[in-house]
Amino acid sequence: MLEAPLYPVSRVHLDVLTDEIGIQQHAVGSVPDPDHGYCVDDVARALQVDLVHGRELGWDAVATSAWRSLRFLEDAFDASSGRFRNFRRADGTWLDGPASEDSQGRAMLALGEAVSTAGDAQLSERASLLFTRALPAAQRVTAIRAQSSVLLGCQAALATLDDRPTTLAHRSIAHALRTAFDRAAGSDWPWPETRLTYENALPVHALLRAGIWLESATMIRTGIDVLDWLIAVQLAPAGHLSPVGNTWWRAHGTKPQFDQQPIEATAILLASETAYRHTLDTKYRNAMERAYAWFLGRNDLGVAIADPERGASFDGLTPTGVNLNQGAESTLMWSMSLEHIRELRRNGDALPRDHGATVMSLTR
């Protein structure tokens, strides 16, 4: 398939959105909106992007940003509950109330990746300490996307933090996720919930990664089957990606076309990357390229969603065009997608294979 163009790393909009506390959640157009302050979800994603940008730009280029995000997560951690607070006002004070399970999962995923891939031994050590403190509460989350993020965080950390608590948490969450998908297996709605909502490929990504790590042919097969379904139901007749709209898709109902979100494109790209690394089947490489091209205009309206020169992304695709706001989540999803496609094209079939079962395990 025709590849969409690559672009150099740009952190212009990330810098606009970020102040001395962290990355701000929302923007009005391209201007940060301080009324909405900050959240752990986006700060965790910003740390993940710093880690991938560090590989391309060198650690010195992202060190200040990465440390800022880690300190934010440290401040967010509530020792009395073992959980992360989520929302923070522009003046730095924390909002009361229970934080979402998703925010716990995203914090753990970013910390796990920092443990194993940060270009700074001290930052890795600090991330490891926080990850360990937060693990007991994090492994008790029940929402499947939160479970999936914690699972991926554990697996990332295990590359370096090969300890019994992390290993047991990984196995326990992997079993819970597998059980959820097994209940839906074989039906015409192979999803463990009654509707597809947001970041839908995240649980499939986690299931696949865990299956490969644990050398579970059954888990891998289930992950591949559900990923194939997600790819098929989000493929437009013209051959481009058409993600589930943000009004969400109820089982056996009509798939909503709008509002399409950048997080959906990035989630399908990352899940397809895992499948491609494991199988070397080009249909997953093509799925990655379609997800990347969605940002650059190969979508239902033929309009660009990303602004590569500024490293920004609009917040979604509506029936009448783009949502003109350029918030943190959308911009970070563009940055993540760009760097994973860059690695794909640079290394191609030489991408490192995931630890665990071989391609042949899919047929056993």
Buried (B, 14 or more C-beta within 10 A) or exposed (E): EEEBEEBEBBBEBBEBBBBEBBBBBBBEEBEBBBEBBBBBBBBBBBBBBBBBBBBBBEBEBBBEBBBBBBBBBBBBBBEEEBBBBBBBBBEEEBEEEEBBBBBBBBBBBBBBBBBBBBBBEEBBEBBBEBBBBBBEBBBBBEBBBBBBBBBBBBBBBBEBBEBEEBBEBBBBBBBBBBEBBEEBBEEEBBBBBEEBEBBBBBBBBBBBBBBBBBEBBEBBBBBBBBBBBBBEBBBBEEEBBBBBBBEBBBEEEEBBBBBBBBBBBBBBBBBBBBBBBBBBBEEBBBBBBBBBBBBBBBBBBEEBBBBBEBBBBBBBBBEEEBBEBBBBBBBBBBBBBBBBBBBBBEEEEEBEEBEBBEEEBBEE
